[in-house]
C-alpha cells in the first residue's frame, strides 16, 4: 500500500478556498483511516510474533520462586506438610 499525503500546495486559482479545504479534510480522513488500519495490522503481526516466541521458550522462573519451591519440597520431605502448605 502507498500512503497518500495531503497536498500542501495552495489551491488552484479556479477552485474556491472552501472547496479546497473540504477536499483537504476529506483526504486527511482517508489518510487517518489508512494509518489506523496499518497500525492495527502491524500490532496484530507483532502480537502473533511475540506469542510464537514466548511459546517456543520454556519459562524462566525467578530466583525467589525457585527458593520458595525448594523450601516447600524440603519441608515436604521432612513430613512437615502443614508448613509446606503454608509456604505454598
Helices and strands as residue ranges (DSSP letters): H 17-56, H 63-77, H 81-87
